[in-house]
């Protein structure tokens, strides 16, 4: 090196807590940390409003049909937290239009009992009574109506969470891709981004379909299956929006009537777009960076057949496919845990969005030593034999 040469080094940025991933769960975590007074930096790879992950779109079911006490407790906590977010952000995100669950399902009685014990509504209706009340749906057997359930606007929720987090002091950076996470000590983590290096006391990772790749060599995450799911919006056929609750339709796999079904069906009215309906977790396995975003034609045709047979208030031929990713564990339970200075939240797809503010609270607790997550969601758990409730997409 000559005496006149100058070495330029990029300074290392130091912060208290970094949250990696600015979808619903990461944004909720940043909100919870910031409102408690913790300095927090939220890093999001993509720009606002992107459609690359699982938190975009205007509608998710807030379906309360769970019997497991862990999930029921998280539901009961989520309702007031959604209302707190609305109050802080000035944005409406949760419409309590109710959800109707029907079709062959032996868990209905247990679900109703668990919800009533938690102070959440549950009532049974005959298919005839339900059909008079909601004529856009043809009902299959007795109907479990959950009036405290409803619909979450996913796009509005993520924007509101980030706005509330920023108002409480969080810094939010979009367009910042994280390349690597390295643990340097019990309270020291290096985060390498395309723009530079950050050192933090704690890191929370909520990157959905990119979780296994980013945390490879950092900590052992249960196997996460990433699929490209293809629900669709169908145009309304005369039914007014107020006549559409969210809905979940179970099946009996031994009954030939359901022979063309790929899974149970979920759906809801999406304001301005029509009736959303979809199969649950049966899309092709995908790389989140190499998705086609195109519907699988055989599954799509079966979904149109379902709409013709079971949703008289929707037009099966006026269709707009939707693409999103599912990231799920083997048992469809979440991953919420911490090892050293790294906390992780993953595996929410299919039923997690309704729990967003509760998940944010749990991850904030983990990263600040306030409390541990429920054992059901531990990194080292043995997969549960059955999911915690009737898990249907929202």
N, C-alpha and C positions, 0 to 999 in steps of 0.2 A: 504494500500500500504506500503510495507517495505521501509526503508530508502535507501536501495541499489537498488531499482528498477528504471528503466529508461523508460520514456514515449517517444516513437518515433512518431513524427507527420510528415505528408507529407506537405512540403511547398506549399503554394498557388502560382501558376504562375500568373503574372499580365502582360496583354498586352493591347494595345489600342483597336483594333478591331478584333473580331473573325468571320470568315465566316465558317458556318457549312454546309458541303455538297460540295464535289469537283467534281461534274458533270460540265456540260457546264456553267450553270448560276452562280454557285458559283465560278468557276475558272475565269470567265469573271469579276465578281465583285472584286475578289482579284487582278486581273490585273489592273483594273481601279483604285482601291485604291492605290496600290503600285506605279503605274506610277505617281500619284499625290503626292507621298512622305509620305503617311500615313502608319504607322506600321500595318501590317496585318498578322494574322495567319489563314491559311486555314486548316480545319480539314476534313478528308475524312475517312469514316468508312471502305471502302474496299481498296484493293491494286490496283495499276494502271492497266488499261485494263480490269477491271471486267465487267461482263454482267448482273449485278443484277438490274440495273435501266433503265434509258431512254436515256443515252448519249453515248451508245456504238454503234458500227457498222461503216461501211465505207461510208455511203451515206444518205443524207437528201436532199429533194428538197428545194431550195431557190425559193419558188413560190411567185411571186409578185402580184397574183390575188386578190387584196383587193380594196374595194371602200371607206372604212371608213378612214377619214383623219388621225386619230390617228395612225392606223397601217401603212398607206402609208408613213407618216412622219418617223416612226421607220424604215421602209424599206430603205428609202433614206439615213438615218443615218448609217444603218448597212453596206451598201456596202463599203464606205471608211474605216470604222472601221475594217472590215475583211481584207482589204488590208494593213492597218496599222499593224495588228497582223502578217500578213505574212512577212512584212518588218522587224518587230522587232524580230520575232522568226526564220526567215529564212526557214519557212515551208509553202508550198502551201496547202491551205485548200479549196479554192473557185474556182470552174471551171464554168465559165459563158457559159454553153452549151445551155441556154435557157430552157423554160418550155412551153409546149403546153397544153391548156385547151380546152376541147371540151365536147360535149354532151349538153342536154337541160339545159340552165341556163340563166335566165332573167337578171342576174346581169352583164353580159359581157360588155354591153355598158357603164354602170356606172363605172365598173372597168377600162376599157380602158381610159375613160375621166379622172378619178382620177390619173392614172399613168402618162398620158401625162402631166397633170397639174404639177406633181411633177418632171418632167424631166426624167421619166422612160419610156422605150419603150413598145409599145403595137401595134400590127398589126393583122388584120383579114385576114384569108386565107380560101379559099374553101376547102372542104375535099379532093377534087381531087388534088389541088395544094399541100396541106400538105402531102398527101400520096406519091406524087412523091418525095418530099423532105425528108420524113422520112418513108421509106417503111416498117419498122418494126411494125408500128402502123396502125390499121384500124380506120379511123376517123369518128366521129358521128356528122354530121352537121358542121356548121361553126366552125372555129378554132381560138382561141385567142392565138397568139404567143407573148411571153414576152421575148425578146432577152436579157434583163438585168438580167434575172433570171438564175438559174443554179443548181449546185449541191455542197453541202458542205460535206467534209469528216469529219464525227463526231469524230472518234477516233483521227485523226490528229489534229482537232481543239481543243479538250480538252487538249491534250499533249502540243500544241503550247501555249495555254492560260496559262497553269501552268508554262511552261518554261519562258514565257515573264514576268509573275508575279514574279517568283523567281529571274529573272535577274534584276527586278526593286526593289527587296528587300523583297518580301513576303516570309514568311516561310510556307512550305507545309508539312503536316504530313498525310501520308496514314496509314491505319490500326488503326485508332483512332475512336472508336465508342463513340458518345455523348449519355449519358444516360438521362440527365436532363438539362433544362435551367430555371434559377430562376432570376427574376428581383428584385434587391436589392435597386434600386433608379433610379433617372432620368438618370444618366450616370454611372450605375454600374450593371453589370450582372454577375451571377455565372454560369459557364458551367462545369458540372460534366461529366467527361469521365471515361472510364474503367481504364485509366492510372493515373488519378488524377483530381485536381480541378484547373480551370482557372477563373480568374476574369478579366473582360474587361469593357471598357467604353461603347462599342457598340457591338451588335451581329447582323449578317445577317444570316437568315436561308433559305437555298436552298436545301432541302433534298427530293424533289419530292414526291414519294409515301409515305414517312415516315413523311410528314409535320404535318398532323393532330395529330398523336400520340405524336410527340415531343413537339408540342406547346399546347397540352391539358392543360388547367389551366393557360396558359401564356397569350394568347390572342385568340380572337374568329376569326377563319378562316372560310370563306364560305365552304359549303359542297364540298368536293373533292371526286370524284369517281375514284377509282383505278381499272384498268382492265388489263388483260394480253392479249396483241395483238399478232397476228400471221401472219405477212406478210411472204413472201417467195421469194427466188431467183430462177429464171428459166434460164436454159442455153440458150445462144444465138443460134439462128438458122440462121447462115450465115451473119447476119447484122453486119457491122463494128460498133465499139463503137461510132464513130463520127456521126452515123446516129440516135443516141438516145438522144433526149432531155429528160428532166423530163416531166412527163405527169400527168394530172388530168382529170378524166372522170366523168362528172355529169350524173345524171339520172332523169327520170320523174317517180315518184312512181306510177302514174296512168297508165303508159304504160306497158302492159304485157311483152314487150321485156326485161324489167328489173326486172321481177318478182323474179328471183333467186338471185338478188343482195342483199347484206346486207347493203350497203351504197355506196356513191361515191367511186371511185377507185383512188389510187395514185400510182406512180411508177417512176423509174429512172434506168439508167444503173449504176451498182456498179462495178467499175474496178476490174477485177479478179474473180468476183463472178456471173456475169450475170445480168439479168433484175429483179429488185426488184418490186414487186407489192403487194398491200394489201388493205383490207377493212379499213374503217376509224372509229375507236372508237366503235367497236361492240363486242369486246372480253369479256370473262366472268369476272365478278368482282372477285378480288383476294386480298389476303394478300401478300404484297411484300416479307415477310419472309417465305411464304409457297407456293410459286408458283410451278406449275408442269413443266413449260417450254415446255410442249407438245402441239402441235396444236390441235384445235378442229376439228375433222375429217369432219364434214358436211360443215363448213365454208371453210376448205381447199379444199374440192372437188369443191365447188362453185367457188373458186378463180381459180382453174385449168380450169374450164369451161370458165370463163372470158378470160383467156389467150388464150385458143383455138379459141374463137370467135373474140377477139379484138387485139391480139398481134401476128400477123403471124411471126414476127421475133424472137419469143421466143418458147421454147419447153415446153409445159405444163406438160409433163411427166418426165422431168429432173428437179427435184425440190429439194430445200433445205430450209426447214422451218426456220423461224427466230422468236425469242421470245423477247418481250420488254414490259415494262409497260407504260400505259397511265395514267396520273393523270390530270383530267379535272374538271373544274367548270361546273355548270348547263348551262351557256351561252357560254362556251368555251373561255371566255375572261380571261386574266391572273389575278393573284393577285400580286400586287406590292404596298406595303404600309409599314408604320411604326407606331408603338405604343410605346411611350417612347423610351427606348434604343434598341428595337428589331425591325429590318426590316425583311420582309418576301417576298420571290418570289416563286410563286407556280402556278400550273395549266397550264403549258406550253405545255403539250403533244398534239400531233396532228398537231400543226403548229408553235411551238415556236422556234425551233432550229435556224432558219434563223435570228431571232432577237437577238441572244445570246449577241453580243457585245453591242447592244443598251440596253438590259436588265441589263447588268453589269454596264453600265454607270448610269442608273436610280437608281439601288440599291446603288451604290457608292454615288450618290447625296443624297439619302435618309439618309444614315448612317452618312453623314458629314454635314447635314443641308444645303446642297447646293441648293436643289430644291425639290419640291414635285412631285410625280408621277402623270400621267394623272388620272383624276377622274374616268375614265372608269374602272380602276383597283383597286379601293379602297376596303378595307376590308368590309366597311359598305355599299357598294353600293347595290342598287336594281338590281337584274340580268337583263341584257339587253334582250329585246324581241328577238333579232336576233344577231348572232355573227357579228363581225366587217367586215367580207368579206367572200369570198368563201373559207372556211377553209378546207384545205386538207392536209393530212399528207405528211411530207417531209423526 
